[in-house]
Amino acid sequence: MEELRKIAIEVSTEDYSNHLENSNTNMAQNDLISVAFGELEALCKVLGIPVVSKEEELKKLNPNATVIFASKHDNSDTEPKEIKEILLQKLRNRDEKTILALEFFSDEYFCNLINDPKRNLNDATFNELLALIPFRETIIRLVKVFNEIQQKYSRDMFEIKPFDVTYSESVEKLSYLVKGDKEKAEECDKRRDSQVVKNILDLLKAYGDNLVVYTGTFHVIDLLTELKEIIKSGNKEEIKINNIIVFSPREDLKDIMRK
């Protein structure tokens, strides 16, 4: 149980703890997030990718666009509503299957569970894990939104594809932390970050216009950085970068950067 507790806390905070640990300054977390917004906005500008940051702009989104939802994970009051609006807009305006790529364990067990509204929130293992995650309220509300959508749309029309590392890979990093081997644990972090980007790229190639991606802000920055390199290399796999929209669910980015 203690091992599960550590895994749950680690998985839910990796996006931010990695960047805080690697920072050479004593910047407060809010300052770090503001800098991340600036980096996100700059990358989007270079790539020609629109950044949407207000809820009322959701209805203006092109239903044929690939939406990358840059989450901070702690906005439990707003993020579930916003992702619901994005998903429903796609489902209402398209005949093709909509795929939600979700930052969560990619094990087959969790993949099947998250796609089963009759089981997921009633599953003992899932609830044990959720009870120990700091951002559990956001996850619970997200799952409730998914379940609501799944009541209307079958898996043939709406499917969730988790793309994070597996549970066992998280256990591997935990074992190094327990042993005090920080170097090996950091290697696991780097592998995870790289694998997450690779997994999202694979989903972009496979599903393109039908895709909505929900992941942490820093993973989005890593993804956009990789897309910039892909363009420089000629984009041989023809990823539709000009059809991507980034949704950053906060107050206006320009207001943040002026603070």
CORLIN-V252703 format. One record per pair of residues at least 24 apart in sequence whose ideal C-beta (glycine too) atoms are under 8 Angstrom apart, sorted by the first residue. I is the first residue (numbers start at 1). J is the second residue. Records with the same first field share a line. If there is no record, write none. Layout:
I = J, J
This chain:
3 = 171, 174
4 = 128, 129, 132
5 = 132
6 = 174, 177
7 = 167, 170, 171, 174
8 = 129, 132, 133
9 = 132, 133, 134
10 = 170, 173, 174, 177
11 = 105, 133, 164, 170
12 = 73, 133, 134, 135, 136
13 = 134
14 = 189, 192
15 = 73, 216, 217, 218, 219
16 = 216, 218
18 = 189, 193, 218
19 = 218
33 = 72, 217
34 = 256, 257, 259
36 = 217, 218, 221
37 = 217, 248, 250, 253, 256, 257
38 = 253, 257
39 = 221
40 = 70, 217, 220, 221, 224, 246, 248, 253
41 = 253, 257
43 = 221, 224, 225, 228
44 = 224, 246
46 = 228
47 = 224, 227, 228, 231, 241, 244
48 = 241, 242
49 = 224, 241, 242, 244, 245, 246
50 = 245, 246
51 = 245, 246, 247, 248, 253
52 = 245, 246, 247, 248
53 = 247, 248, 249, 250, 251, 252, 253
54 = 252
55 = 81, 82, 85, 249
58 = 82, 85, 86, 89, 247
59 = 85, 89
61 = 86, 89, 245, 247
62 = 243, 245
63 = 89, 90, 92, 93, 94
64 = 94, 209, 243
65 = 209, 243, 244, 245
66 = 204, 208, 209, 211, 212, 213, 240, 243, 244, 245
67 = 211, 212, 213, 244, 245, 246, 247
68 = 213, 215, 220, 223, 244, 245, 246, 247
69 = 212, 213, 214, 215, 247, 249
70 = 215, 216, 217, 220, 246, 247, 248, 249
71 = 103, 214, 215, 216, 217, 249
72 = 216, 217, 249, 250
73 = 135, 138, 216
74 = 135, 138
75 = 138, 249
76 = 135, 137, 138, 141
78 = 249
79 = 138, 141, 142, 249
80 = 138, 141, 142, 144, 145
81 = 145
82 = 247, 249
83 = 142, 145, 212, 214
84 = 145, 148, 149
86 = 212, 247
87 = 149, 158, 212
88 = 149
90 = 210, 212
91 = 149, 153, 157, 158
94 = 209, 210
96 = 209, 210
97 = 156, 157, 158, 159, 210
98 = 153, 157, 158, 159, 210, 211, 212
99 = 159, 160, 161, 203, 207, 210, 211, 212
100 = 146, 158, 159, 160, 161, 212, 213, 214
101 = 161, 162, 163, 199, 200, 203, 211, 212, 213, 214, 215
102 = 160, 161, 162, 163, 214
103 = 162, 163, 164, 196, 214, 215, 216, 219
104 = 162, 163, 164
105 = 162, 164, 165, 166, 167, 170
106 = 162, 163, 164, 165, 166, 199
107 = 162, 166, 167, 168
110 = 162, 167
111 = 160, 161, 162
114 = 143, 146, 160, 162
115 = 150, 155, 159, 160
117 = 146, 147, 150, 151
120 = 147
121 = 147
142 = 214
161 = 203
163 = 196, 199, 200, 203, 215
164 = 192, 196, 199
165 = 191, 192, 195, 196
193 = 219, 222
196 = 222
197 = 222, 223, 226
201 = 226, 239
204 = 239, 240
205 = 237, 239
208 = 240, 243
209 = 240, 243
217 = 248
220 = 246
